């Protein structure tokens, strides 16, 4: 049966519960940005404009970009539960009081709240690496990418529904409950961050220069490009459909695009061997370039997104799998955090850059620019990637 490999994966001890908690825990995390935005612009909240809302979400994003690798480094050094306890408490304090903050206070407080964000994405991936044997990791990360896609489909939609039906303040309280519940569930579950074999390795520190090589930096650069092209594609799709008067179909179009990624991730996980993340990310960029040339009804545009769409989840899962293989276990948390930072940078930079292109030459050119930028980044990373060793050797002990 086609699903039998996934059944074997889910039968591994701890994997099923980790992925289930990961799905539920990521939903409130994906609702954070849109909840802050809606609170700032909602008349029942602060009642300000989208410019002010953008400043708050930017402050939160900057905090998360800095905090993600720091949280991973602390997990590597001190274990999972202390980091989860601190970040869960920080989220409780922020989200239980943010509704009462005036705008200047909210803007400042969003930075440490982002810095101490619950590291659910990187933690789930780090723990999945510890639970799944090397030969099944590609499938594990493919399934994880599917779960991430589902959480991004659910979280923002639930946040918008909450604000429109209940108001921004009750929705912020619900987000607080979701984040605290997520952190608590992970603390109780306490999944391993290293496999049994890795725990038996000598207790030596790992020099960052050993794994943060030019090749790894090149990979992280292509992850930035992948996140950029995905965020720019979504923005360009929305802009094109609004321009053509097809606003009523935007939700369906985005859902279909997400379904392409889900399908691609499911199939990629069952392939006999994986592909280089640079190849997948580069191909995604190439296939995005001509999308803007498609004219006619909106469904032709959505159909044109199919080739690049099916590569979304495989490209990201391949990059995570590569990080898990090329970084020593004692530094894996920091590396996964840097991967998360790369995704944040790519997504955050897409809106202003693609927005300028959409307002100028038009949304069709935004597809082309995003795809071309992705291809160029892969081209820059390729020479360094070829000189990167295909496996990580024994960590070198360094002085404490």
N, C-alpha and C positions, 0 to 999 in steps of 0.2 A: 504494500500500500504506500501511496505517496507520503502520507503523514506518519508512517512508522518511525522514521529517523527522529521526528520531533517527539514522538511518544517515548522513545528511548532517552532523549534528552530530559524530558520532564520527569522521567522515572528516577533520575539521579537524586540522591539525598540532598534536600534543601533547595533544589532549583525551583520547583513548583511554587513553594511558599515565597521565595525571594522575588520571583517575577510577579506574583500576585500582589505582594506588598509594594513592589516597584511601580506597578500600574496605578494603584490607589494613591500612593504617595506622590506621584508626579502630577496628578490632576490639580491639586491646589497650587503646586509650584508653577504650573503653566498658566494659572489664572492670576498670578501676581501682577504682571504688567498691565493687563487690561483692567483689572480692578482698581489699581492706582489711577490709571487714566480716566476711567469713568467716574471715580470719586472726585477728581479735580474738576471735571467739566459738568458733573451732575448738579442741577440746581439744589437738590437736597443735600449735596456735599459742600464743596467749596464754590461751585458755580463760576469757575474761571474758564479760560479758553484752552484750546488744544496745545498752544505754545507752552503754557505753564505746565500742562500735563506732560508734554514731551520732556521738559526739564526734570521733572520728578522721576520719570521712567529712565532717563539718561543717567541720573545720579544713582539710581538703584542698579542699573546695568554696570556702571563703572565699578561700583562696590563689589558686585558679583564677579566681574572679570578679574579683579585683584584677589578676591577671597577664595575663589575656586581652587587654585593651586596651593594656597596657604592651608586651606582645610585639608587637602589631600596630603600635604607634608606632615601636618599634625596627626592625621590618621596613621601614616606610616610610622611615626615615632611613638605615639602614645596609645594607639588603638582606636577602635571605632566609637565605643560608648562615651568617652569623655568629650569628643568632638560633637557627637550628636546631642549630648546633654546641653552643651553650651549654646549651640546653634538653635536648638529647639526653644530654650529659654529666651534667647534673643528675639526669635520670631514671635513668641508669646507677648513679650513686652512691647514690641513695635506695633503688631497688628491689633492688640487690645487697646492701644492708645492713639493710633494714627488717625482715627476718625475724628478725634477732638483737636488735632493739631492745626494751627493756622498754616497758611502756605509756606512762609519762610522756615518754620520749624520742621514741617514735613519734608521740605526740600533738603535740609541738612540731615535729618534723621534717616532719610532714604539711603544715604551712603553707608553708614555702619550696618543698617538692616540688610543691605545687599552684601556687604563684606562678610556678615555672619549668616548668610542665607543657608538654609538646610542643604547640604551637599548630596542630595538624593540621587542625581544623575550619575555623578562620578562614583559614588559609593556602591550603587547597584552594579555598575560595570566592573568595579574592582572586586567585589565579592563574587560576581559571576565568573570572573577569571579564576578565582580560587576554587570554586565548586565544580567547574567543568574541565574535563581533560582537554589537552591541546587539540586533539583531533576532532573535537566536537565544539570548539569555541566559535568557529565561524558560524555554525548553526545557532549557537547560543546568542551571539551578538546580532545575528539577523532577526531572531525572535525578539530580542530586546529593542531593536530599531522599530519593529512593528508595534511594540507596546508604546514606545515613545510617540509614534505617529498617532496612535489612538488617544493618548493622553492630551496631545496638542489639539486633537479634534474635539475633545470633551471639555477641557479646562476653560479656555476662553469663552466657549459657547455657554457653559454653565454660569460663568461670571457675568456675561452680558444679560442672560436671563434673570439672574439674581438681582442685578441693579435695576432692570426695567420693571420687575414685578415687586421687589421688596424695598429697593433703594440701595444706595451705596454703603450706608453705615451698616445695616444688617448683613450685607454681602461681605464686608470686611471682617465682621465677626465670624462669619462662616469660614472665610479663608483662614483666619486665625485658628479656628477649631480644626480645620483640615491639616494645617501645617503642624500643629502640636500633636495631633493624632498620628500623623505620618512619622514624625520624629520618635514618638513614644513606641510605635509599632516596630520601628527599626531597632530601637534600643532593646526591646523585649526579644525580638528575633535574634539580634546579635549575630549576623552571619559572619563567617570567617573572611578575613581579608587576605589570607595566604593559605595555600594548600598544605596538606600534611607534609609533603616532601619539602616544600619551601620553608616550613617551620623548623625543619631539621638542619637547615643550612647554618653555617657559623654566624654568630651575632656580630657581624661587621657592618660598618656604615658604607654607603655607596656614594662615591663622588658624582656630583651632578654632571661633570664634564664627561663622565663615562657613557651616559646614555643621552644627554642633551647635545647630540652631535649635529653637524650641519645637515645631515640627512634627516634627522628627526625634526629639526627646525623647518626644513623644506616640507616635510609631511604636514606639520602644523599650519604652514602657510597655505597649503592646498586645502586644508580643512576650512580655513578662513574663506577661501575662494568658493568652496562648496556651499557653505552657509550663506555667503553673499548671493550666489546665483539662485538659491532656493528662495530667499526672502525677496530678491528683486523680481523673480518670476511671479511670485504671488501678487506683489504690488502692481506689476505690469499687467497681469491678467485682470485684476480688479479695474485698473484704469481703462483698459481696452474695452471691457464690457460696459463700463459706465459711459464711455464715449459713444458707444454704439447703441445705447439705450436698452441694454440687456441686464440692468441692475437686479431684476427679480430672480435671475438665474445664477447670480454670483455664488451663492451658497452651494448649489448643486455642482457648479463647475469646480470649485475648490475641493468638494468631497470626492469627485471623480479623479481629480489630480492626486489626492491622497491615496485613493484606492490603487492607482498605478504603482505608487511607492510600496504600499502594503504587499501587492502581488509580487513585485520585483524582489522585495526582501524575503518573502516566503520561498520563492523559486531559488534564489541565490543560496539560501541556507542548505538546500538539498543537492547542490552541484557537487561533483566528485572532488573538485579542487577550486580554491578561491582565485581571485584576480588581484593584481596590484591596485592599491587605492588610487595611485596616480593615473592609471589607465581608466578606471571607472569615473573618477572626478573629471579627467580631461574629456572623456567621451560625453559626459553629461553637459559640459560646457559647449562642446562642438554641436551637439544636438539641440541646444537652446538657441543658438545664434539665428537660425532661419525661422523660428516660430513667429516672429513679428511680421513675416511676409504673408502669412495666411490671412485671407480676406473672407468675406461672406458671413454666414451666421456663426454665433458664438460656439456652437458645438464643433465646428471645424477647427477652431482655435484650441479647444480642449483636446480634440483628437491629435492635433499636431504636438501637444505636450506629452503624448504617450511615450515616445522613445526615450526622452530625457527623464520623464517621470518614473519609469520602472527602474532607473538607475539610482534614484535618490537613496533609498534605504540600503541597497548593496554598497554604494560608495561610502556612506557613513559607517556602516558596520565593518567594512573592510579596513577603514582607517583605525577604528577602535581595536580590531583584532591585531593589526600590525603593532600598535602601541603595546598591547598586552604581551606580545611575543618579543619585542625588542627592548623592553625596559625591565631591569631586575625587579624582583618581587618587592624588595625593600624600598623602592622608589616609585612603585606603581600608582600609589594614590596621588602623588604630586603630578605624575605624567597624565593621569586621567583628568586631573584638575586643569592642567594646561590645555588638554583637548577640549574641555568644556569652555575655557576662556577663548580658544580659537573660534568655537561656534558662536559665542556671544559677540565677539568682535565682528565676525562676518555678517551676522544678522543685524547688528546695530548700525553698521556702516552702510547697509544696503538702502535703508529708507531715504536718507538725505541725497545720496548719489543718484539712485534710480529716480527719486522724485524730481530732481533737477532735469534729468533727461526727459522724463515724461512731460514736464511742463514746457520743455523746449521743443526738441525735434519730434517727440511723441512716444507713446508706449512701445510701439514696434521697435524703435531704436534702443529702448531700455533692455528688451530681450537680447538684442545683438551685443550690446555693450557688456551686459553681465556675463554672457557666454564667452565672449572674447577675452574678458578679464580673467575668467577662470582658466581658459586655455593658456594664457600668457603666464599665469602663476605656476601652472604645472610645468611649463617650459623652463621657468627659472629654477624650479626645484629639481628637475630631472637630473642634471649633472651631479648634484650632491647626493641624490638618491642612489645613483649607480655605484657610488663609492662607499655606501653604507653596508656594513656587514649584515648578512642575512639572519644572524642569530646573535643573542646576547651571551657573552662569555661570563665566567665567574666574576662577581663583583670584586673590585680591588679594595682592600681595607684601607681606610684613611684615618688619620688621627681625629679623635673626638673634639 
